[in-house]
Amino acid sequence: MTVTHTQRAVSGALFLAFFVLPAIAEAQSLRGSNASVRRMYVQAKREQLYFYETPTGVRNAARKGRLVALPRNGDVTVGPVRYPYVQPQTRTFLLRLGAQYRAACGERLVVTSAARPATRQPANATRSSVHPTGMAVDLRKPKGRCLRWLRSTLLELEGAGLIEATEEYGPPHFHVAVFPTPYGRYVAARKGVTQIVASKTYRVRTGDTLWDIANEYGTTVENLTDANDLDGDMLMPGQKLVIPNGR
């Protein structure tokens, strides 16, 4: 039987539809899978992250600066987390996502789990969990438009290869593993862009908040944080801030 160019094209399209497209969709669907768990684990190994076995190991790592405390500010709040420590880039991710989330939803992002030593994993946890490294966090699942926003944002970051996220249902939450090196490069690149478009400065007055300043100048809390390399939302009267153009 002779195969025409049209038949070859149709065959190729069917292959794409049945094999390639489902694989892409699965990778960016927030649905848990063995492949998703594997991606997180492989990235942790590639980054040479240490899997902490005990609570003492996690606390020692925090004391030595290998893990850092979860952020607690006007954008991010922490639930009853026993080991409130994460990798530095995961903390940066929470600061940035928290500022974006508050701007979009008017409420704080809630972290419900962070570094979790291997000996304190729940019974249903996979042996390949990356919680013992501190690269992963659990986020409380909101409702309505805030849920839609969070899903969309996590999917975008996952599609860029910066995180691996899974939407869980028992109990409802998002499990997010932040890939330290790719995410660090992403943040560095965005900081560079923000600095380039900076147009003016502002001197902080008593009572000012980042939220107020961002609204006044048509930018975002995230942009202000990036442009001024801020680690949190504390401001001091007299402090000078670079005001970036809005995006």
C-alpha positions as CSV (number, residue, x, y, z in Angstrom):
1,M,0.0,0.0,0.0
2,T,1.3,3.5,-0.9
3,V,1.4,6.0,1.9
4,T,0.6,9.6,0.8
5,H,2.0,12.8,2.3
6,T,-1.5,13.5,3.7
7,Q,-1.6,10.1,5.4
8,R,1.8,10.7,6.9
9,A,0.7,14.1,8.2
10,V,-2.5,12.6,9.7
11,S,-0.4,9.8,11.3
12,G,1.9,12.4,12.8
13,A,-1.0,14.4,14.1
14,L,-2.5,11.4,15.7
15,F,0.8,10.5,17.4
16,L,1.0,14.0,18.8
17,A,-2.6,13.9,20.1
18,F,-2.3,10.5,21.7
19,F,1.2,10.6,23.1
20,V,2.9,14.0,23.2
21,L,0.0,16.3,24.2
22,P,-1.2,14.1,27.1
23,A,2.4,14.1,28.5
24,I,2.6,17.8,28.3
25,A,-0.8,18.2,29.9
26,E,0.1,15.9,32.8
27,A,3.2,17.8,33.5
28,Q,1.2,21.0,33.8
29,S,-2.0,19.9,35.4
30,L,-1.3,20.0,39.1
31,R,-2.4,16.4,39.3
32,G,-0.2,14.1,41.4
33,S,1.6,11.3,39.6
34,N,4.6,9.1,40.0
35,A,6.3,11.1,37.3
36,S,5.7,14.3,39.3
37,V,7.2,12.8,42.5
38,R,10.1,11.6,40.4
39,R,10.8,15.1,39.0
40,M,10.9,16.6,42.5
41,Y,13.2,13.8,43.8
42,V,15.6,14.0,40.8
43,Q,15.9,17.8,41.1
44,A,16.7,17.5,44.8
45,K,19.4,15.0,44.0
46,R,20.7,17.2,41.2
47,E,20.9,20.1,43.6
48,Q,22.7,17.9,46.1
49,L,20.2,18.8,48.8
50,Y,20.5,16.9,52.1
51,F,17.5,14.8,53.2
52,Y,17.3,15.5,57.0
53,E,16.3,12.5,59.0
54,T,15.5,13.9,62.5
55,P,14.1,17.0,64.1
56,T,17.5,17.7,65.6
57,G,19.0,17.6,62.1
58,V,16.5,20.1,60.8
59,R,17.1,22.5,63.7
60,N,20.9,22.2,63.4
61,A,20.6,23.0,59.7
62,A,18.6,26.1,60.6
63,R,21.1,27.2,63.2
64,K,23.9,26.9,60.7
65,G,22.0,28.8,58.0
66,R,21.5,25.9,55.7
67,L,17.7,26.2,56.2
68,V,16.0,29.5,56.9
69,A,12.8,30.5,58.7
70,L,9.5,30.7,57.0
71,P,8.4,34.4,56.3
72,R,5.8,35.9,58.5
73,N,4.5,39.3,57.3
74,G,1.5,41.1,55.9
75,D,1.5,38.8,52.9
76,V,2.4,35.4,54.4
77,T,1.2,33.7,57.5
78,V,2.2,30.3,59.0
79,G,-0.2,27.7,60.4
80,P,0.7,25.2,63.2
81,V,4.0,24.1,61.5
82,R,6.3,22.1,63.7
83,Y,9.5,22.7,61.7
84,P,9.1,26.2,60.1
85,Y,12.2,26.1,58.0
86,V,12.9,25.9,54.3
87,Q,15.6,26.3,51.7
88,P,16.5,30.0,51.0
89,Q,15.1,30.0,47.5
90,T,11.8,28.5,48.8
91,R,11.6,31.4,51.3
92,T,12.1,33.8,48.4
93,F,9.3,32.0,46.5
94,L,6.9,32.5,49.4
95,L,7.8,36.2,49.8
96,R,7.2,36.8,46.1
97,L,4.1,34.6,45.8
98,G,2.6,36.0,49.0
99,A,2.9,39.6,47.7
100,Q,1.3,38.7,44.4
101,Y,-1.4,36.7,46.2
102,R,-2.3,39.5,48.6
103,A,-2.4,42.0,45.7
104,A,-4.8,39.7,43.7
105,C,-6.9,38.4,46.6
106,G,-6.6,40.8,49.5
107,E,-5.7,38.1,51.9
108,R,-2.5,36.4,53.2
109,L,-1.0,33.2,51.8
110,V,-1.1,30.4,54.4
111,V,1.7,28.0,54.7
112,T,0.7,24.7,56.5
113,S,3.9,22.6,56.2
114,A,7.6,23.1,55.4
115,A,10.7,21.1,56.1
116,R,9.7,17.7,57.6
117,P,12.3,15.2,58.8
118,A,12.1,11.7,57.3
119,T,11.3,10.2,60.7
120,R,8.3,12.5,61.1
121,Q,6.7,11.9,57.7
122,P,3.0,10.9,57.7
123,A,2.2,7.2,57.1
124,N,0.9,7.9,53.5
125,A,4.0,9.9,52.5
126,T,6.1,8.5,49.6
127,R,9.7,7.5,50.3
128,S,10.8,9.9,47.6
129,S,9.2,12.9,49.4
130,V,11.4,16.1,49.2
131,H,9.9,17.6,52.4
132,P,13.0,16.4,54.3
133,T,15.2,18.7,52.2
134,G,13.3,21.9,52.9
135,M,12.6,22.6,49.3
136,A,8.9,21.9,49.5
137,V,6.0,23.7,51.3
138,D,2.3,23.0,51.6
139,L,-0.1,25.9,51.0
140,R,-3.7,26.1,52.3
141,K,-6.2,25.9,49.5
142,P,-8.4,29.0,49.2
143,K,-11.8,29.3,47.5
144,G,-13.4,31.1,44.6
145,R,-11.3,33.5,42.6
146,C,-8.3,33.1,44.9
147,L,-8.3,29.4,44.2
148,R,-8.4,30.1,40.5
149,W,-5.6,32.7,40.7
150,L,-3.4,30.3,42.7
151,R,-3.9,27.4,40.4
152,S,-3.1,29.6,37.4
153,T,0.0,31.0,38.9
154,L,1.4,27.7,40.1
155,L,0.7,26.2,36.6
156,E,2.6,29.1,35.0
157,L,5.6,28.6,37.2
158,E,5.5,24.9,36.8
159,G,5.4,25.3,33.0
160,A,8.5,27.4,33.2
161,G,10.3,24.6,35.0
162,L,10.7,26.6,38.3
163,I,8.5,24.5,40.6
164,E,6.6,21.2,40.7
165,A,3.2,21.6,42.2
166,T,0.4,19.1,43.1
167,E,-3.1,19.9,44.2
168,E,-4.1,17.6,47.1
169,Y,-7.6,16.9,48.4
170,G,-7.1,15.1,51.7
171,P,-6.8,17.5,53.4
172,P,-7.1,20.2,50.7
173,H,-3.8,21.9,50.0
174,F,-1.2,22.6,47.3
175,H,2.2,20.8,47.7
176,V,4.9,22.9,46.0
177,A,8.5,22.0,45.5
178,V,10.7,24.9,44.5
179,F,13.7,24.1,42.3
180,P,16.5,26.2,43.9
181,T,18.9,26.8,41.0
182,P,16.3,27.5,38.2
183,Y,14.2,29.6,40.6
184,G,17.3,31.6,41.7
185,R,18.2,32.4,38.1
186,Y,14.6,33.4,37.4
187,V,14.5,35.9,40.3
188,A,17.9,37.3,39.5
189,A,16.8,38.0,35.9
190,R,13.6,39.7,37.0
191,K,15.5,41.8,39.5
192,G,17.8,43.0,36.7
193,V,14.8,44.0,34.6
194,T,13.2,45.8,37.5
195,Q,16.3,47.8,38.3
196,I,16.7,48.9,34.6
197,V,13.2,50.3,34.5
198,A,13.5,52.1,37.8
199,S,12.4,55.7,37.3
200,K,12.3,57.6,40.7
201,T,12.9,57.3,44.4
202,Y,10.7,57.8,47.4
203,R,11.6,58.6,51.0
204,V,9.5,56.6,53.5
205,R,7.3,58.5,55.9
206,T,5.9,57.4,59.3
207,G,3.0,55.0,58.8
208,D,3.8,54.1,55.2
209,T,3.4,50.5,54.0
210,L,4.6,48.9,50.8
211,W,1.0,48.3,49.9
212,D,0.2,52.1,50.1
213,I,3.4,53.1,48.2
214,A,2.7,50.5,45.5
215,N,-0.9,51.8,45.0
216,E,0.3,55.4,44.9
217,Y,2.8,54.8,42.2
218,G,0.9,52.3,40.1
219,T,3.3,49.4,40.8
220,T,3.1,46.2,43.0
221,V,4.5,45.2,46.3
222,E,6.5,42.5,44.5
223,N,8.2,45.1,42.2
224,L,9.1,47.3,45.2
225,T,10.5,44.3,47.1
226,D,12.6,43.2,44.1
227,A,13.8,46.7,43.2
228,N,15.0,47.4,46.7
229,D,16.1,43.9,47.7
230,L,13.8,43.9,50.7
231,D,13.4,40.8,52.8
232,G,10.0,41.4,54.3
233,D,7.7,44.4,54.6
234,M,9.3,46.4,57.4
235,L,10.0,50.0,56.5
236,M,11.8,52.8,58.5
237,P,10.9,56.5,58.3
238,G,13.5,58.2,56.2
239,Q,14.3,55.0,54.2
240,K,14.8,55.7,50.5
241,L,13.0,53.4,48.0
242,V,13.5,52.9,44.3
243,I,10.1,53.1,42.5
244,P,10.0,50.8,39.5
245,N,7.6,51.4,36.6
246,G,4.4,49.3,36.8
247,R,4.1,46.2,34.6
